[in-house]
Amino acid sequence: MQEGTRMSINKVRNSTEMPRRTRGRPRAFEPEAALDHARRVFLQKGFAAASLDDLAAATGLNRPSLYAAFGDKEQLYVLALRRYVGQLLAGLDAILAEEAPVAVRMKRVFEAAIRLYCAPPHHAGCMLVSTATTESPGRPVIAVASAELIAEFDRRFEKCFKRAIGAAELARKPAARTRAHMASALLHTLAVRARTGTPAAELAAIANAFIPAFCE
């Protein structure tokens, strides 16, 4: 990796913490809400097609204020992406922590994912799968963030499967890591199919057919 690219990635990593409120007069906007509005634009249009005017209108900020709060469009995108995936991971953690057989918990995970991917009005799928992977080949900063976030899903699934194997709920093979990759791959394909208009009922049928492959 070239030094300039490495410095750019580190710069965005360091800037992806939520902007802090300063003392004194309150800010006229909520950063978290602004990121959620920006995320909806990116999810619907993708990174490249989302204009600064689109983002300014969605967040209620003019372009100079948008830059002052979040940096350039790529930095805003990565912030919105990390916030979005953080919310998904919190939901995943809650389901995986439930007291239920691992196959039941996995079914609940994919049911929740399908509801999200097929949410009206756009059937937009997943911001990480549907937009970040498209930009990754030409944008190293987005590629690094995407890889880190995908790995977070793998890590959580693997931890869940390791516990199930240790409790003799699942066989030792496939290994927990392999099972985790299979579960993540199912999330990805459901997101892609949802974005292309596959009905939720059909997505559920696909998920139910594949879950036994990594839960037996």
C-alpha positions as CSV (number, residue, x, y, z in Angstrom):
1,M,0.0,0.0,0.0
2,Q,1.4,3.4,-0.9
3,E,2.2,5.8,1.9
4,G,-0.4,8.4,0.7
5,T,-3.1,5.7,0.8
6,R,-2.1,4.5,4.2
7,M,-2.2,8.1,5.6
8,S,-5.6,8.6,4.0
9,I,-7.0,5.4,5.6
10,N,-5.5,6.4,9.0
11,K,-7.0,9.9,8.7
12,V,-10.5,8.5,8.1
13,R,-10.1,5.9,10.9
14,N,-9.2,8.7,13.3
15,S,-12.1,10.8,12.1
16,T,-14.8,8.2,12.3
17,E,-15.5,8.8,15.9
18,M,-18.8,10.6,16.4
19,P,-18.3,14.4,16.4
20,R,-18.2,15.6,20.0
21,R,-20.4,18.4,21.3
22,T,-18.4,21.5,22.3
23,R,-19.0,23.4,25.5
24,G,-21.2,26.5,25.3
25,R,-24.0,26.9,22.8
26,P,-25.6,23.6,21.8
27,R,-25.2,22.5,18.2
28,A,-28.2,23.1,16.0
29,F,-28.3,19.5,14.8
30,E,-27.9,16.0,16.2
31,P,-24.9,14.2,14.6
32,E,-26.4,10.8,15.0
33,A,-29.7,11.8,13.3
34,A,-27.7,13.5,10.5
35,L,-25.8,10.3,9.9
36,D,-29.0,8.3,9.8
37,H,-30.4,10.7,7.2
38,A,-27.2,10.5,5.1
39,R,-27.2,6.7,5.4
40,R,-30.7,6.6,3.8
41,V,-29.4,8.6,0.8
42,F,-26.3,6.4,0.4
43,L,-28.3,3.2,0.8
44,Q,-30.8,4.3,-1.9
45,K,-28.5,5.9,-4.4
46,G,-25.1,4.4,-3.6
47,F,-21.9,6.3,-2.8
48,A,-21.1,7.7,-6.3
49,A,-24.7,8.7,-7.2
50,A,-25.3,10.5,-3.9
51,S,-24.6,14.1,-4.5
52,L,-23.5,16.6,-1.9
53,D,-26.8,18.5,-2.5
54,D,-28.7,15.2,-1.8
55,L,-26.8,14.8,1.4
56,A,-27.2,18.4,2.5
57,A,-30.9,18.3,1.9
58,A,-31.3,15.0,3.8
59,T,-29.3,16.2,6.8
60,G,-30.6,19.7,6.9
61,L,-27.1,21.2,6.7
62,N,-25.6,23.3,4.0
63,R,-22.5,22.0,2.2
64,P,-19.9,24.0,4.2
65,S,-21.6,22.9,7.5
66,L,-21.8,19.3,6.3
67,Y,-18.0,19.3,5.6
68,A,-17.3,21.0,8.9
69,A,-19.2,18.4,10.8
70,F,-18.2,15.2,9.0
71,G,-15.4,15.9,6.5
72,D,-15.7,15.1,2.8
73,K,-18.2,12.8,1.2
74,E,-16.1,9.7,1.7
75,Q,-15.6,10.5,5.4
76,L,-19.3,11.0,5.8
77,Y,-20.0,7.8,4.1
78,V,-17.6,5.8,6.4
79,L,-19.1,7.4,9.5
80,A,-22.6,6.5,8.3
81,L,-21.6,3.0,7.4
82,R,-19.9,2.4,10.8
83,R,-23.0,3.7,12.6
84,Y,-25.3,1.6,10.5
85,V,-23.3,-1.6,11.0
86,G,-22.9,-0.9,14.7
87,Q,-26.7,-0.9,15.0
88,L,-26.9,-4.2,13.1
89,L,-24.2,-5.8,15.3
90,A,-26.0,-4.7,18.4
91,G,-29.1,-6.5,17.1
92,L,-27.1,-9.5,16.2
93,D,-25.5,-9.7,19.6
94,A,-29.0,-9.5,21.3
95,I,-30.3,-12.4,19.3
96,L,-27.2,-14.6,19.7
97,A,-27.3,-14.0,23.5
98,E,-30.8,-15.5,23.7
99,E,-31.5,-18.7,25.6
100,A,-32.5,-20.9,22.6
101,P,-30.9,-23.7,20.4
102,V,-28.4,-22.3,18.0
103,A,-30.6,-23.2,15.0
104,V,-33.5,-21.2,16.5
105,R,-31.3,-18.2,17.1
106,M,-29.9,-18.3,13.5
107,K,-33.5,-18.5,12.2
108,R,-34.3,-15.3,14.2
109,V,-31.1,-13.6,12.9
110,F,-32.1,-14.2,9.3
111,E,-35.7,-13.3,9.9
112,A,-34.6,-9.9,11.3
113,A,-32.2,-9.4,8.4
114,I,-34.9,-10.0,5.8
115,R,-37.2,-7.6,7.6
116,L,-34.5,-5.0,7.4
117,Y,-33.5,-5.7,3.8
118,C,-37.1,-5.6,2.5
119,A,-38.2,-2.6,4.5
120,P,-40.3,-0.2,2.5
121,P,-40.3,1.8,0.4
122,H,-37.2,0.7,-1.5
123,H,-36.2,-3.0,-0.7
124,A,-32.7,-1.4,-0.4
125,G,-30.9,-4.4,1.1
126,C,-27.8,-3.7,3.2
127,M,-25.6,-0.6,3.0
128,L,-22.5,-2.7,3.6
129,V,-23.2,-5.4,1.0
130,S,-25.1,-3.3,-1.5
131,T,-23.0,-0.1,-1.6
132,A,-19.7,-0.5,0.2
133,T,-18.5,-3.5,-1.8
134,T,-19.2,-1.6,-5.0
135,E,-16.9,1.2,-4.1
136,S,-14.2,-0.9,-2.5
137,P,-12.1,-1.6,-5.6
138,G,-11.4,2.0,-6.3
139,R,-11.6,3.4,-2.7
140,P,-9.1,1.9,-0.3
141,V,-10.6,3.7,2.7
142,I,-14.0,2.2,2.1
143,A,-12.4,-1.2,1.3
144,V,-10.6,-1.2,4.7
145,A,-13.7,-0.2,6.6
146,S,-15.8,-2.8,4.7
147,A,-13.4,-5.6,5.4
148,E,-13.3,-4.7,9.1
149,L,-17.0,-4.6,9.4
150,I,-17.6,-7.9,7.5
151,A,-15.1,-9.5,9.9
152,E,-17.1,-8.3,12.9
153,F,-20.1,-10.4,11.7
154,D,-17.8,-13.4,11.1
155,R,-16.3,-13.0,14.6
156,R,-19.7,-13.0,16.3
157,F,-21.0,-16.0,14.4
158,E,-17.8,-17.9,15.1
159,K,-18.0,-17.2,18.8
160,C,-21.6,-18.5,18.8
161,F,-20.7,-21.7,16.9
162,K,-17.7,-22.3,19.1
163,R,-19.9,-22.3,22.2
164,A,-22.4,-24.6,20.5
165,I,-19.7,-27.0,19.5
166,G,-18.2,-26.9,23.0
167,A,-21.6,-27.8,24.4
168,A,-22.0,-30.7,22.0
169,E,-25.0,-29.0,20.4
170,L,-23.2,-29.1,17.1
171,A,-20.7,-31.5,15.5
172,R,-17.0,-30.4,15.5
173,K,-17.0,-30.3,11.7
174,P,-17.5,-28.1,9.9
175,A,-15.3,-25.9,12.1
176,A,-16.8,-22.9,13.8
177,R,-15.0,-20.5,11.5
178,T,-16.3,-22.3,8.4
179,R,-19.8,-22.2,9.8
180,A,-19.4,-18.5,10.5
181,H,-18.4,-17.8,6.9
182,M,-21.4,-19.7,5.7
183,A,-23.7,-17.7,7.9
184,S,-22.2,-14.4,6.8
185,A,-22.4,-15.5,3.1
186,L,-26.1,-16.2,3.6
187,L,-26.6,-12.7,5.0
188,H,-24.8,-11.3,1.9
189,T,-26.9,-13.2,-0.7
190,L,-30.1,-12.3,1.0
191,A,-29.2,-8.6,0.9
192,V,-28.3,-8.8,-2.8
193,R,-31.5,-10.6,-3.7
194,A,-33.6,-8.2,-1.6
195,R,-32.2,-5.2,-3.5
196,T,-33.1,-6.8,-6.8
197,G,-36.7,-7.3,-5.7
198,T,-36.9,-10.8,-4.4
199,P,-40.0,-11.1,-2.1
200,A,-39.4,-11.5,1.6
201,A,-41.2,-14.9,1.6
202,E,-38.8,-16.2,-1.0
203,L,-35.8,-14.9,0.9
204,A,-37.2,-16.7,4.0
205,A,-37.4,-19.9,2.1
206,I,-33.8,-19.6,0.9
207,A,-32.6,-18.9,4.5
208,N,-34.5,-21.9,5.9
209,A,-33.1,-24.2,3.3
210,F,-29.5,-23.1,4.0
211,I,-29.5,-22.8,7.8
212,P,-29.2,-26.6,8.4
213,A,-25.9,-26.5,6.4
214,F,-24.2,-24.7,9.3
215,C,-26.4,-25.6,12.2
216,E,-26.2,-29.4,12.3
